[in-house]
Amino acid sequence: MQFLYAFLIGGALCAIAQILIDKTNMTPARILITYICLGALLTIVGVYDPLIKLAGCGATLPISGFGNLLANGAMDAVDKDGFMGILSGGLSAVAIGVSFTLLCGLIAALFFNSKEEEN
């Protein structure tokens, strides 16, 4: 049953983003930031963690899961380190994922060449 929930919730998050791209003047970058902030906000109010328990990777893999990870990292670090945890906690929580993404981008850049667009 969790596979169905993951598919439905993850698909709904992606479908909403696609509708925003198609029907509004929002750029993909603005939608990306909106989803990150929405994931963090839903984590702060206590809604996103139950959603993760229900949908698993359907809720953690979309970019809103990145916002959740940032918010959880900051909240944990504030509990442990005080005010300075606001800055350090979120960054340390997402460091592995960001590092892996940069490494994959570097490897792809070494093996593939970009093509110039023809007008």
Secondary structure, DSSP 8 states (H G I E B T S, - for coil): -HHHHHHHHHHHHHHHHHHHHHHSS--HHHHHHHHHHHHHHHHHTT-HHHHHHHHTHHHHSSHHHHHHHHHHHHHHHHHHHGGGHHHHHHHHHHHHHHHHHHHHHHHHHHH--------
